[in-house]
């Protein structure tokens, strides 16, 4: 598993040879944010609140639940993990202006039970017919998880309690990604169960116990020493990659944004015998479930896009120091994994390539936003840079759902996992694989305005079928292991007639030309800006980027612009021209000439109301 590999690689002593994690002073002054927090902060500055979905966990509790005891237990948990109540704000630069770089300020005192109660919402579903309550609870959980957090308020956690009956409850724990990751929720639920069972313990950790702020400072110090070499690796590794992966899944019957939820899910299962055979197909060393499932996913994605390679985002991270084992915070980031399928390899060979690529990526791990800035890919509105498909592996964990290995929530309360979803994704396709003794569950999340539910369901089912074929035939060239590809769009009538010629397949150059034409069309301004406006834009960009001599047709992102630069330029543009500038405008108009024309329209609209 990627998280374990990276955690093992990074589990080293602290700077200066100390075996303990250095502690940062707690004197009320703002503290540095980790690279993981910085990426999330900038993403929401550019794309708006909620751009990064929260991390959530669902729990079913059967038995009498004491609401007051639950609130007190949550207060005890919050007192032990100050990052859940940290306040985030932009730093002030040397010129006195707010900078896009974030600071975090930790709470000075533990929360009171009354303060904690404002983070708990209880919804009574008993007025609804009993058979409908479970489905209603799931829908309400999706809605509750979709409510954005405000990082400036110090309220980065919410607990929603859905009451289906006096002795039947569903709990949804939602946290902003600035404060937690998936593994952190296991820590939180275990602490919540312990505090509920044994009574709240309000004494926070002593001065010798680290928390996430200590990790943030330590990891940023380490990062500065290794970042230049690691970014050089990513420039080489991703150079020449196709600008976009375009999976050819059937679109929805009605083009445009779907009503209701923006995303849908499709589910398939892989049995334990198939998973065992896949793991045993490694050359000399058994494959991990992560590598086996990722190999199959990459294969099917490449087929869907009609390419000989695919780039997928994988989750990296982990707690790189023993003292961080029970610390809550965001320790995960993304890494782009580029794998080529040239030579028609068999599964064993391809899985070996995937394993090597994953090991190299983890060895050169760097913050994803820094990788994007270093590679400087061509940007297009609404298209995630570098990758459009994501793979996440989760392991079944009793600790994450039942309150650990102790006595759970106490006598009379039985707990079990409760499935729930978060609406929203920044990617075309996100595959979440939950692995355990019973096999693997594959959950594909997709945007409903791009892909039809039938196509997404067929894609997920055929991935399970492909994995079974790979397990049965690990030495067969992958081109011989075909699935029906029922997820492709139905052929047009003319194509279905006898003697009609099939549409030619798109190669990487075709895809690059299509994306380039689309980006050029989107960035073409209506009208032009005056020379003085364009000159001001060029000067402002040069000031922020530290690159004199920027011309009207230079591309912001090719010049090294990134999310941080976008936010800084937007703020200074508002100061200079008196109109707010949406950060997304830079992705639609990435040159001074195009941006100047759009800016001129904004100024005119602002003045004429």
N, C-alpha and C positions, 0 to 999 in steps of 0.2 A: 504494500500500500504506500502511496506517495507520501502521506503524512509521516508514516513511521520511518521511511527512508531518509527524509529530510531531517527529522528530529534526531535520528542517529548521527547524521553527518554533522549537525550543528551543536551537538551536545559536548561542548568544550568548556574549559575553565574561563572564568571572567577575565577581563583585561587586567594586566599586571600580575597574572599568576594566581590571583585569589580564587579559591574554590567557591566563594559565595557571590551572589549577585549584588553588585554595588547598589546602595540605597541613595535615592535623591533626597535632598532636604525637603521637609514639609513645613515651609514657612509662609504658606499662603500665596506665594508668587506663582504665576502661570508656569506650566511644565511643557516640555517638548512632547509632541505626538509621535507615535511610531510611524514607520513608513506605511504600514497597513492602514492606519487611521488617516494618514495624509491622502492616500489614494481615494478612500471613501468620501472624505471631506470635499476634495476637489471635484469628484464625480457629481456630487449633489449641488455644488456651486454652479457647475456647468449645465446639468440637466434638470435641476430642481429637486425639491424634497421628495424622498421616496424613490429616487433613481436607482438606489441600491436597495433591493428588497430586504426587509428585516429577517433576522434569524428566529425561527419559531420551533416550539415543541408542544405537542398535544398529549394530554393525559386523561384517561378515564378513571374516575374514582367511584367505586360502589360501596355504599355504606353511609352512615350519618357523618356529615362534614360540618365542623364548627367554623363559621366565617370569621369570628373574632380571633380564634386561635390561628387560622390561616394567615390573617393580616399581620399578626404579631410575629409569626414565623418568617414572613416575607421581610419585615423590618429587620429581623436579625440577619437575614441573608444580605440585605442591602448594606448593613453596617460593616460586613466583612469584605465587601467588594466595592470600593469607592468609585471605580470607573463607571459603574452603573448610574452614578449621580454626578458625574463630571460635567462641567460646563465648557463648551467649545466656542472659541471666538477667533477671529483673524488677528494675527499679530500686527503691530504698528511698525511700518518701515522707517528707515532713517530719515525720510522726508516728511514724516508725521502722518502719512496716509495709511489707512488700513491695508494690510498686505493679505494676499490670499493664503499664505501659510498659516496653519492652525496652531493654536495653543490649547491646552486643557488645564482647567483649574479644578482641583479636587475639593470636595466638601470638607468643611472644618469640623463638623459635628455629625454623629450618627443620626439617622432619621428617627423621628418619633413615630409612634403607631398611627397617630392622626395624619401625619404627612404621607405615610405609606398607604393609608386607606384611599387616598386620591388616585393611586396607581392601580387600584383593583376595581373592576367593573363586574357586577353580578347581573345576569340577565335571566329572568324567570320564564321558562318555556312551558310551564305546566298548563297555561290556558289553551295551548294547542292540542289537537288530538294526539294521543300517545304514540300511534304508529308513525307520525310525521316528525316527532321531536328530534330524532337523531339527524335526519336530513336537514332540518332547519338549523340545528346546532352547527353542522358543517358549513352551511352557507354563511351563518353569522361569524364563524371563525375566520373565514376568508375575508369578510368585510372588516373585521377587527384587525386582522394582520395587515390589511392594506392601509390603515390609518398612519400617516407619516408622523415621525417624531421631529421635534425641534431641538437640535443639539445644543442650543444656547441656554436651555432652561434647566438642565440637570435632571431631566426626566427621560431616561433612555430605556426604560423597561415598563411593560404593562402586563397585568395578569387579568384575563377575562375568565369569569366563572359562569358556565352555562348550566343552569339547574333544570334537569329533565324530570326530576322527582325529588322527594325529600331525601331519598337515599341513593340518588344517581346524579352525578355531576361530570361535566367535561371541562377541563382546564386548558386554556391556551396561554402559553408564556411567549411573549414577543419582545425582542430586544433589538435596538438599533445596532447595525453592524460595527459602528464605532466602538461599541462596548462589549461585544460578545461574538463568538463564532459557534459552530455546531457543537464542538466538544465542550465549550463553556456551559451550554445548556444542561449537559449531563451533571456538571459540577453544581449548577444552580438547583436543579431538581433534587439532587441528593441532599444538598444543604437544606432545601425547603422541607423535604420529608423528615429529615433528622430534627429540625427545629420544631416542626409540628408534633412529632412523636414525643420528643423529650422535653419540650418547652423551650422558649426562645432564650438564647444567650446573647445579650446585647453588647458584650465586651468585644470591641473590634480587635484585629490582630495586633500584637505588640510591635515595637519598633524594629524587631529583628525579622519580622515576616515580610517578604516582598509583596508588592502588588503590581498591577499592570504598568503604572507609571515608571517603576524601576526598570521593567523590561523595555519600555519605550526609549528611555535614555540610553540604556546599554546597547540595544540593537541598532539605534541610529549611529552611535559611536563606531560600532563594528562595521556597519555598512559603508561608511565613508572611506574606509581603508580598502575595501575590495570592489567597490562599484565600478571604477573605470575598466578594469580587466573583464569584469562580467558583462558589461554593456558591449564591449568589443566582440565577445562571443556571440551575443544576440544579433549584432549587425551582420556578422558572417552567416549565422545559422538561418536567418530569415530573409537574407538578401535574395531577390529574384522570386520570392514566393508569389503565387497568384494573389491579386489584390482582394478577391472575395471568393468564398466557397458558396456556390449557388446550387443547393440541393433541389432536384427536379421533382418535388412533391406536388400533387394536385392542389390547385388553389381552391378556396371556398366557392360555393355556388354563386354567392353574391359578393363581388369584389368590394373592398372598402372595409372600414373598421366594423367588427362584429358588435352586436348589441350585448350589453351586460359585461361579463368577464372578458378581459383582453387576451387571456391565455387559456389554453385547454391542456388536458393531459391524456396520455394513453399508457396503458399498463400491460406488461407481459411478464411471464415467469420463466426462469431457467431452472430445471430440476437439479437436485444435488448430484446425481450421477453425471450429468453433463458438466457441471462445474468441476467435479473431481477429475474427469477425463481431460478437460482443458488445462487444469493446473499441472497434470502429469505430462503434458506435451512439451515441456521445456527441455532444452538440450543440456542435460546434465544437472540442471538446477530446476526444481519445480517452479512453475509460474505462480505469481500471486493472482488472486481473483481480479485485482485492479488491472494488471497487465493483460490478462486473458480477455476481459470484457472490453477494455479499451481497444485492443487489436480488432475485435469484431466490429466495434462501432466505427473505427477509422475505415475499415474495408467498405462498410455499407455507405458511409458518407461519400467516399471517393466514387463509388458506383453511382450514387444519386446525383453527383455533380459531374459525372463523366470526366473525371480527371485521374491522373496517375499519382496523386498525392493529396494529403489533407492536413490541415492545421486545426488542432482542437485545443481548447483551453482546459487545463487540469488544475485542480486545487493543490496548492503547495502550502507548507507551513508546519506548524507543530510547536510544542513547547520545548525550546532548545536548551533548557537548563533544568536540572532536577528540582530546584526550588519553585518552578513554575507549574508543577503538576496539577495543583488545585487552584491556580489563579484564573480568574475570569477576565477575558479580554479577547480582542481580535488578533489571532496569530496566523491567519490564513491569507493567502494572496493567490493570484493566478499566474500560471506559466503557459506560454504558447508552445505546444508540442507539434513540430512539423515532421511528418513521416512520409516517405516516398514508397510507392508500391511497384517500382520498376522491376523488370525481370520476371514478372508473374511468380512471386514466391509462394511456397507452401506456408501453412499456418505456423509451423515451428520457426521457419526463417523470419517471417514477418513479426512474430511475437518477440523474437530476439532483437530485431531492429527497434521495436517499440520499447523494449526494456532498456536497450542502450541509449535510445533518445531520451527516455525518461530520466535515467541516471545522470546523463550529461546536463539535462535541463535543471535538475535539482542541485547538481554541483555548482552550476552557474546562476543559481536563483538570485533574482533581483526584483525590486518592486515593479509591478506590471506597468504602472504609468511611466516609470523611467525607461522601461524597455520600449514602449510605444514612442516616446520622445527620441530615443536613440535610433530606432529603425526608421522613423519618420515616414510611415506609410501614407499612400494617397488617401485623403479623407473624402467621404461622401456623406450627405445628410442621412441620418437614420441607420447608418451602417457602423457596427462596432469595429474599431480598428484592430487589425491583425487577425482576428478570429471571429467566427460567427456561430461556432458550435462549442458546447461546454460539456465536460464529463465530470461527474461527482460520484465518488463511492462513499457509501455509508455502511457501517457495520452494525448489525443488530446488537443492542446493548441493554441488558436488564437494568444496568445502573442508570441509564438515561431516562428510564420510564417508570421504574418502581421505587426509586429512592435509594439505590445502592444495594449492597449485599447484606445489610443489616435487617431490621425488622420492618422495613418499608415505612408506611405512614402510621403504623400502630394498629392495635386490636380493633377489629370491626371495619377497617377500610382496606379494600382490595384495589390494587392499581394495575393498569395495563396500558400499553401504547394506544394512542388515539390518533388515527390518521387525519391529517388536515393539510391544506395547501395554501400557498401564497400566490396571489394573482400578480402577474407581472414578470417580465424577463427582458433582458437587454440583448438576447441572442436569438438566432433563428431556431436552433434546436438545443435543448438542454437535457442530457440523459443523466438521471440520478439512479444509481444502482445500489440497492441495499442487499448486502451479502450476509449469509449466516449458515448454520448447519443444514437448513432446509433448501438451500440453493441461493438464487438471486431473484430479486424483484426489480424489474426495469420500468422506470417511470419517465416518459418523454414529455417535456413541457414545450409548447410551441405557440406562436402568436396566431390567434384565430383569424386575423385579417389576412394572413399569408397562406396558411395551409388548411385544407379541409380535414375535419375530424376523421373521415374515412381514410385519408391518405396517412395521417399521423398514426392511426391505429394499425394500418397495414405495415408501415415502416417498423414500428415497434415489434409487431408479431414476427415479421421477417427477420429482424435482428435476432430474436430468440431462435428461429429456425436455422439461421446461418451459424449461430454458435453451436447448435447441435450437429450440423454438418461438419464444422471444423473439428469438433471433438471426435467424430467418427472417422474423419479422414485428415489427420493432421499433416500427412505427407503429400497430399494432392495439391497441385497448383490451384491457387484460389480462384482463378478464372473458370475452373470446371465446377465449382460449387455455386450453382446459381439458385436464386430464389425467384418467384414469379414477378417481382417488382410491381406489385399491385398498387403501390403508392404513386406511380407516375401518372401524369394527366392522361385522360382518355384521348386517343388519337382523334384528330379532326376528321370529318366525313371524307374529305378528299383523300386524306392519307389512308383511310380504310378501304378505298376502292381497289379492286384487283389491278395489279400493275403499277400502283402508285409507289413512289420512291420514299423511303423513310427520311425524316429530317436528319441532316448531318449532325454528328455529335459535336459539342463545343469543346475545344481544347483550351489550354490555359491562356493562349494569346487571344482567342475569341472572347473569353471572359474579361480579360484585361481591357480589350477595346470597348466592350459593352459598358463596363464600369466607367471607363474614361469618358465615353460619350455622354453617359448619364450625369457624371459629375460636372462636365463642361456645360451641359444644358442647364443644370440647376444653378450654376454659379454665374451664368450670363445675366448681367443686370438689365433691367428695363430702363433705358436712358443712360445718361452718363453723369458723372460728378464733375464739378468745376476743378480746374487744375489746382486751386488753392486748397480745396478739401482733400484731394488725393495727396498733395504735398504734405499736409498736416498729418494724414494717416500714415504716410511713409515715415515721417519723423517720429511719430508716437511709437510705431512698431519698432523702429530702430532703437529708441530709448529703452524700451522694455526688454528687447532681445539682446541688447548690447552689440548690434550688428549695423554699423553705419552703411550708408549707400544702398538702402533697400529701394527697389524700383517699383513702378505701378503694377507690373505683372508678376512680381515675385510671390511665390506661394508661402503663406505663413508657416505651414507645418513642415515644408521642405527646408525652411530656414531654421528649424529647431523649435518652433512653437509647440507648446503643449497645453494641458489644461490650466496649469498655473499661469502661463503667459496669457491665455485667453481671458481668464478672470481679471488679471491686472490690466490688460489692454481695455477691457470693457469698462472697468472702473474709471480709468483715465480718460477714455472717450466720453463718458458721461460728464466728467468734470469739465472737459474742454468744450463740448457741444451742447450740454444741458439736456440731453435726452438719455433715458435708460436704454441700454443695448443688450438684447438677449444673447447669451453666450452661444446659443446654437447658430446665430447668424454667421459666425466666423467659419463654420463648417460648410455653409451654403455659399459663402462669398470669401474664399480664402486669399484673395489678392487685394492690394490696396485699391486698385481701380474698381473691382467689383464691390468691395466693401464700402468704398466711398460713395458709389451710386446708391447702395442700400441705405447708407447713413443719411445721405441727402434726402431721401424719401422720408426717413424717420423724423428728421428735423422739420420738414415741411408739414407732415401730418401733426406733429406736436404743436407747431405754431398756429395751425389752422383748426386745431381741435377736432 
